[in-house]
Amino acid sequence: MDVFEAIKSRRSIRKFRKKPIPEQILGQILDAARWAPSESNAQPWEFIVVKNRKIREEIACIAAEACERALLDKKAVERSKKICSREDFKRMVEGMGIPKIVSLLLESSGIVDIVEHLSSTKFGRELAKRMIKGAFIQAPVHIAVLMDKSKRGLCKPWTSLASVACAVQNMMLAATALGIGNHWYGSPCDHADHRMRLGKLLGIPKNYLSLGILVLGYPDIIPKSPSRKSLSEIVHKEEF
Ligand SMILES: Cc1cc2nc3c(=O)[nH]c(=O)nc-3n(C[C@H](O)[C@H](O)[C@H](O)COP(=O)(O)O)c2cc1C
């Protein structure tokens, strides 16, 4: 698979098969991270590979709680309703492989209202939590993404974040090229208390910042691509 095909076919996978990832393939994916660019070549990235089911379950619980917290945040819900279109949200839900009856039920409430539905009722929030938990537990490999806060070069801290994102993108593209589904979740590290729980669970030292969980596994459902802005919407010529 060439790089353009990997870039375009990479999708955030929400449903995985049980099949484990061979060590050699996992090694190739992790190795791709090392070759990312980084400010001053600081290479501020480190990773914790988790395969143990009990630990993955704990991570899944943290992710589910983070999801509930986001759904209870009215401002965040309003923001996401503005950003995520009907169609994109539908694709996300389809990608989770939730039972047809549930998706019909949700659809009957109007796709845009699904976020509202999931956030405003206890039933909706429980359903969302269950979906996220399931998605995490199914993935046979979790990679906790870490940034070493002490590894800074000439520039400000944002460049460390950007460097780690480059490393994660390398892993996602390598995984895609090797037929391994992947999904980078930021939400489990959105709030300090969840980051602390994750830190305790995985023994993360204080000088590291957790930047989400990359889940990996053989894809069960490859969702259709969510929409993308056109070039004319994002490219300015000569000036803004
Ligand atoms: C930094 C980052 C954080 C993300 N966090 C989440 C998340 O917490 N939950 C989630 O469902 N998807 C998360 N995603 C995945 C996006 O929802 C997804 O990339 C987007 O909808 C586009 O879909 P695609 O990846 O299939 O092209 C995240 C993606 C990135 C790059």
The ligand as a Gaussian input file, in Angstrom:
#p B3LYP/6-31G(d) Opt

LIG

0 1
 C       -6.061000      13.723000      18.827000
 C       -7.305000      12.937000      18.512000
 C       -8.186000      12.606000      19.528000
 C       -9.346000      11.858000      19.264000
 N      -10.165000      11.515000      20.297000
 C      -11.259000      10.782000      20.066000
 C      -12.104000      10.406000      21.140000
 O      -11.844000      10.727000      22.288000
 N      -13.208000       9.673000      20.855000
 C      -13.505000       9.276000      19.584000
 O      -14.520000       8.613000      19.385000
 N      -12.707000       9.605000      18.554000
 C      -11.589000      10.340000      18.750000
 N      -10.767000      10.675000      17.705000
 C      -11.055000      10.172000      16.346000
 C      -11.861000      11.171000      15.524000
 O      -13.194000      11.182000      15.940000
 C      -11.767000      10.786000      14.034000
 O      -10.429000      10.884000      13.639000
 C      -12.621000      11.677000      13.126000
 O      -13.983000      11.497000      13.399000
 C      -12.378000      11.403000      11.644000
 O      -12.650000      10.051000      11.333000
 P      -11.521000       9.099000      10.695000
 O      -10.391000       9.016000      11.677000
 O      -12.192000       7.766000      10.490000
 O      -11.100000       9.704000       9.402000
 C       -9.621000      11.436000      17.928000
 C       -8.729000      11.786000      16.905000
 C       -7.580000      12.522000      17.194000
 C       -6.630000      12.859000      16.070000

